[in-house]
Amino acid sequence: MRALILLILIALSCNGQRLGIDTHIDTPQRMLMEGVDLSKRLPDGHVDIPRLREGGMNAPFFALWVPTFFKGSEAVRRTLDLRDAMQTLLDQHPDKIELALSAADIERITKTRKIAAMLSLEGGHQIADDLRVLRMYQRMGIRAMTLTHFRNNNWADSSTDKPQHNGLTDFGKQVIREMNRIGMIVDISHVSDKTFYDAIEVSTKPLLASHSSCRALTNMPRNMTDDMLRALARNGGVISINFNPGFISEKDAEASRKSISAQAAKEPDVTGAALDEYARKSHIEDYRTPRPAAATIEDAVAHIDHAVKIAGIDHVGIGSDYDGISGVPKGLEDISKMPALAAALKKKGYSDKDIEKIWGRNALRVIRAVVGK
C-alpha cells in the first residue's frame, strides 16, 4: 500500500501537474478564536501547512465562516476579523503560503512549493443585503461565496430551514448576477433545492458545490440529488465531496441532523465582544470535541464514485469541510491522509488522469471560468 501511494504522488507531481484543491476547509475559525499557528504541525484539528503539504493539497479554499447568529453589520465585522486572521498568516509566513486570486496564481504559487490560499465566504448573510459589501469582499481577495448556511437569509432559502422565499428572491438573483460580473464563484452548498435550481437558471458561469455529497447514498438535505448533479454538470460546475460522517454514512446521518438543528437554533441576544465570546464557546462545544463516527474512507470513495457516475469525471472534486466537522471518517482523520484516498480510488479503477481531475483540475477549470484568468 505504501508503495502504491508513493507511485500515485509521483505520477501527480511529474511535469508540474500535481495539484490539490480542497474547496472547503474551516481552519480560519481556529486561527481567529484559538490563535493557532498553521505554520507548525498541530497536535489536534485537521489542517495546518505541514499536513497540507503531506496530503498534497496545495491550493485549499479557506472558508471565512460566520455563524448565522451574527446578523447585519455584526456579520460584516466578523468577516473582517476572519479576513484579518488570514492576512496575519499570510504576512508572517510569505515563504510558505500566498494568497491566490486566480487560476493563474494557483499555478504560479504551487510551482514554488508554497500553499496557494483561496478565500471564500460561507453564508450570504455576510454581505448584509448590500452589493457594495459583496464588491468590497471581492476586492479583499475573496473569490467564492455560499449563498446560505444553516438558516435562510433575507434573499435565499437554506436546505436546513423552512422555505421562506421559494428559492431566491429578486435581490438574490441580483446577487448571482453581480457575482458573475465581478468574478466570484457562486457556491450552492447549504442551499435548498429550489435555491439551487434558481441559481442554475440565473448564473451564466459554472457553479460550485464546495462541500456537499450525494443524497442517493445518504439522505441528508445538505446533499445533492442525482437530478441536481446532472443539472450541475450541464452548467459546467463541480460537486466537491464533503467528508462529514453524517453526509457520507447513513449510520451517522441522524446524529448530524440533530447537531445541525441545534446549531441553527442558536440565537444569542448579545452583540460585540459578548457575541464573539459566545461564538468562541460554541466553537469549542461544536467542533473542538472529537466525536466518534461510523463513516470510513470507503464511504467517501462511494460518494465520489457515485457523483462521477451521475455527473461525469469532469464535475467532481474534494471539499472535505475539515476543521468544520467534529467527527471524521476512519482513514481520513485529517488532510495529511489524502494520499490514502487517492490510493483507494486507484484501487477502484480510477486512472492517474481521473484522480488529477478530482484532486484539483476540475475545480481549477471552474475558477478560471469564473474569475477569468
C-alpha positions in Angstrom: 0.0 0.0 0.0 2.8 2.4 0.9 4.5 1.8 -2.4 1.2 2.4 -4.3 0.7 5.7 -2.5 4.2 6.8 -3.4 3.7 5.9 -7.1 0.5 8.0 -7.1 2.2 11.0 -5.6 5.0 10.8 -8.2 2.5 10.5 -11.0 0.6 13.5 -9.8 3.7 15.6 -9.4 5.5 14.9 -12.6 5.8 17.7 -15.2 4.3 20.2 -12.8 0.9 18.6 -12.9 0.4 17.8 -9.2 -2.4 20.0 -7.9 -4.6 19.5 -4.8 -7.6 21.8 -4.3 -9.8 21.2 -1.3 -12.6 23.7 -2.0 -13.7 24.0 1.7 -11.8 24.0 4.9 -12.9 25.9 8.0 -9.5 26.5 9.6 -9.7 30.3 9.8 -12.1 29.8 12.8 -9.2 28.2 14.7 -6.9 30.9 13.7 -9.2 33.6 15.0 -10.6 32.0 18.1 -7.7 29.7 19.2 -4.7 31.7 17.9 -3.2 28.5 16.3 0.0 28.8 14.2 -0.7 26.9 11.0 3.0 27.1 10.0 3.6 24.3 12.5 2.2 20.8 12.7 -0.6 21.0 15.3 -1.4 18.3 17.8 -5.1 18.4 17.1 -7.5 19.6 14.4 -7.4 18.6 10.8 -5.3 21.2 8.9 -2.0 23.0 9.0 0.7 23.8 6.5 2.8 20.7 7.2 -0.2 18.4 6.8 -1.4 20.3 3.7 1.9 19.5 2.1 1.9 15.9 3.4 -1.5 15.4 1.9 -0.7 17.1 -1.4 -3.5 19.6 -1.0 -1.5 22.7 -2.0 -4.4 25.1 -3.0 -7.1 25.0 -0.4 -10.1 27.3 -0.1 -10.0 28.8 3.4 -13.7 29.5 4.3 -14.4 32.7 6.3 -17.4 31.2 8.0 -19.7 33.4 10.1 -22.5 31.7 12.1 -26.0 32.9 11.2 -26.4 34.4 14.7 -24.1 37.2 13.5 -26.5 39.5 11.7 -26.2 42.6 9.6 -23.2 44.7 10.5 -22.1 42.2 13.1 -21.8 39.6 10.3 -19.7 42.0 8.3 -17.5 42.8 11.3 -16.9 39.1 12.0 -16.0 38.5 8.3 -13.4 41.3 8.6 -12.0 39.7 11.7 -11.6 36.4 9.9 -10.0 38.1 6.9 -7.6 39.8 9.2 -6.7 36.4 10.8 -5.9 35.1 7.3 -3.8 38.1 6.5 -1.8 37.7 9.6 -0.9 34.1 8.5 0.0 35.4 5.0 2.1 38.2 6.4 4.0 36.1 8.9 4.8 33.2 6.5 5.3 34.5 3.0 7.8 31.7 2.3 5.1 29.1 3.0 1.8 30.4 1.9 0.5 33.1 -0.5 -2.9 34.5 -1.4 -4.2 33.3 -4.8 -6.6 35.5 -6.7 -7.0 33.4 -9.9 -6.3 30.1 -11.6 -3.0 31.6 -12.9 -2.0 32.5 -9.4 -2.7 28.9 -8.2 -0.5 27.5 -10.9 2.3 30.1 -10.3 2.3 29.7 -6.5 2.2 25.9 -6.3 5.1 25.7 -8.7 7.2 27.4 -6.0 6.1 24.7 -3.5 4.1 27.2 -1.4 0.5 26.8 -0.4 -1.8 28.9 -2.7 -4.6 30.1 -0.4 -8.0 30.8 -1.9 -10.6 32.7 0.2 -14.3 32.1 0.4 -17.3 33.2 2.4 -19.8 30.7 3.9 -23.1 32.4 4.1 -24.8 35.1 2.1 -25.9 36.9 5.3 -22.3 38.1 5.4 -22.9 40.8 2.8 -25.7 42.3 5.0 -28.0 42.6 1.9 -25.7 45.1 0.3 -24.0 44.5 -3.1 -21.4 47.1 -2.2 -20.2 44.9 0.7 -20.1 42.0 -1.7 -17.9 44.0 -4.1 -15.6 45.1 -1.2 -15.1 41.4 -0.3 -14.1 40.7 -3.8 -11.5 43.5 -3.7 -10.2 41.9 -0.5 -9.3 38.8 -2.5 -12.4 36.6 -1.7 -13.3 34.6 -4.7 -16.3 32.5 -3.7 -19.5 32.6 -1.5 -22.0 30.1 -0.4 -25.4 31.7 -0.8 -26.7 30.4 2.6 -25.7 28.5 5.7 -27.9 26.6 8.2 -30.7 29.1 8.1 -32.4 31.2 5.4 -31.2 34.7 4.9 -33.2 37.6 3.6 -32.9 36.6 0.0 -32.2 32.8 -0.2 -33.6 29.6 1.3 -31.3 27.2 3.1 -31.5 23.4 2.9 -31.8 23.1 6.7 -34.6 25.7 7.3 -38.3 26.1 6.5 -38.8 27.6 3.0 -39.4 31.3 3.2 -38.7 32.7 -0.3 -39.4 29.8 -2.6 -35.7 29.8 -3.5 -34.1 33.1 -4.5 -35.8 36.5 -4.2 -35.3 39.1 -6.9 -32.5 40.5 -4.8 -30.9 37.1 -4.5 -30.9 36.8 -8.3 -29.2 40.2 -8.4 -26.5 38.7 -6.1 -25.9 35.9 -8.5 -25.6 38.3 -11.5 -23.2 40.5 -9.6 -21.1 37.6 -8.5 -20.9 36.5 -12.2 -19.9 40.1 -13.2 -17.1 40.6 -10.6 -15.7 37.1 -10.8 -16.8 35.4 -7.6 -17.8 31.7 -7.6 -21.4 31.0 -6.7 -21.3 28.2 -4.1 -24.5 26.2 -3.8 -23.6 24.0 -0.8 -26.1 24.6 2.0 -28.9 25.9 -0.3 -32.4 24.5 -0.7 -33.2 22.5 -3.8 -35.3 25.4 -5.2 -32.5 27.9 -4.5 -30.1 25.6 -6.3 -32.3 25.5 -9.4 -32.9 29.2 -9.3 -29.1 29.8 -9.2 -28.6 27.4 -12.1 -31.2 29.3 -14.1 -29.8 32.7 -13.4 -26.0 32.1 -13.4 -24.1 32.4 -16.7 -21.0 30.9 -15.1 -20.3 27.4 -13.6 -21.4 26.8 -10.0 -19.6 25.1 -7.3 -20.9 22.8 -4.5 -17.9 23.3 -2.3 -18.7 20.7 0.3 -21.6 18.5 -0.5 -22.2 14.8 -1.0 -24.8 12.5 -2.7 -28.4 12.2 -1.4 -28.9 8.9 -3.2 -26.4 7.4 -0.8 -27.0 9.4 2.4 -30.4 11.1 2.8 -29.3 14.5 4.1 -30.9 17.7 2.8 -27.4 19.2 2.5 -26.6 16.5 -0.1 -27.4 16.8 -3.8 -29.9 14.6 -5.6 -29.0 12.9 -8.8 -31.1 15.4 -10.8 -29.2 18.2 -9.2 -25.9 16.5 -10.1 -26.9 16.3 -13.7 -28.0 19.9 -13.8 -24.7 21.0 -12.2 -22.8 19.0 -14.9 -24.8 20.7 -17.7 -23.9 24.0 -16.0 -20.2 23.1 -16.2 -19.9 23.1 -12.4 -18.3 20.8 -9.8 -19.5 19.0 -6.7 -16.8 18.6 -4.1 -17.4 15.7 -1.8 -17.7 16.5 1.9 -16.1 14.2 4.5 -18.6 15.0 7.3 -19.6 11.5 8.5 -23.2 12.4 8.6 -23.1 13.3 4.9 -21.5 10.1 3.7 -22.8 7.4 6.1 -26.4 6.7 7.0 -25.1 5.4 10.3 -24.1 8.9 11.2 -26.8 10.9 9.5 -29.3 11.1 12.4 -26.7 12.5 14.8 -25.7 15.0 12.1 -29.3 16.2 11.6 -29.6 16.7 15.4 -26.4 18.6 15.5 -27.4 20.9 12.6 -30.8 21.6 14.2 -29.2 22.5 17.5 -26.6 24.8 15.9 -29.2 26.5 13.6 -31.5 27.2 16.7 -28.9 29.3 18.4 -30.0 32.9 18.8 -27.9 34.8 21.4 -29.2 38.2 22.3 -25.8 39.9 22.6 -23.5 41.9 20.3 -19.9 42.9 20.0 -17.4 41.3 22.4 -20.1 39.3 24.1 -21.2 37.8 20.8 -17.6 36.9 19.9 -17.2 35.1 23.3 -20.5 33.3 22.7 -19.2 32.2 19.3 -15.9 31.0 20.8 -17.7 28.9 23.4 -20.0 27.4 20.7 -16.9 26.7 18.5 -15.3 24.7 21.3 -18.5 22.9 22.1 -19.5 22.1 18.5 -16.2 21.4 16.7 -13.3 21.1 19.1 -14.5 17.9 20.9 -13.9 15.0 18.6 -17.0 12.7 18.2 -16.9 9.1 17.2 -18.2 8.2 13.8 -19.1 5.1 11.8 -18.1 6.5 8.4 -14.9 5.2 6.7 -12.7 6.2 3.8 -14.7 3.6 1.8 -17.9 5.8 2.3 -16.0 8.8 0.9 -14.9 6.7 -2.1 -18.5 5.6 -2.6 -19.8 9.2 -2.8 -17.0 10.2 -5.2 -17.7 7.2 -7.4 -21.5 7.9 -7.4 -21.0 11.6 -8.3 -18.7 10.6 -11.1 -21.2 8.0 -12.5 -24.0 10.6 -12.4 -22.3 13.9 -13.2 -19.2 12.7 -15.0 -15.5 12.7 -14.2 -15.1 16.4 -15.1 -17.6 17.5 -12.5 -16.3 16.1 -9.2 -13.8 17.3 -6.6 -12.8 17.4 -3.0 -14.4 19.6 -0.3 -13.5 18.0 3.0 -15.0 20.5 5.4 -12.0 19.8 7.7 -11.9 21.9 10.9 -15.7 22.4 10.4 -16.7 18.9 11.4 -16.5 17.3 14.8 -16.1 13.7 13.5 -14.1 12.3 10.7 -14.2 9.1 8.6 -11.8 6.3 9.7 -8.8 6.6 7.3 -9.4 10.3 6.7 -8.6 11.6 10.1 -7.0 14.8 8.7 -5.8 16.4 5.5 -2.5 14.5 5.6 -4.4 11.3 4.8 -5.4 12.3 1.3 -2.9 10.0 -0.4 -4.8 7.1 1.1 -8.0 8.3 -0.6 -6.1 8.6 -3.9 -4.8 5.0 -3.4 -8.4 3.8 -2.7 -9.6 5.4 -5.9 -6.7 3.9 -7.8 -7.6 0.5 -6.5 -11.2 1.0 -7.6 -10.0 1.6 -11.2 -9.6 5.3 -11.5 -6.7 6.4 -13.7 -4.0 8.9 -12.7 -5.7 11.4 -15.1 -9.0 10.8 -13.4 -7.5 11.4 -10.0 -5.8 14.6 -11.2 -9.2 15.9 -12.2 -10.9 15.1 -8.9 -7.9 16.4 -6.9 -7.9 19.8 -8.4 -8.1 20.2 -12.2 -11.9 20.3 -12.3 -12.0 23.0 -9.6 -9.3 24.9 -11.4 -11.4 24.9 -14.5 -14.3 26.5 -12.6 -12.0 29.1 -11.0 -10.6 30.0 -14.4 -14.1 30.2 -16.0 -15.5 32.5 -13.3 -12.5 34.6 -12.4 -11.4 34.9 -16.0 -7.7 34.2 -15.6 
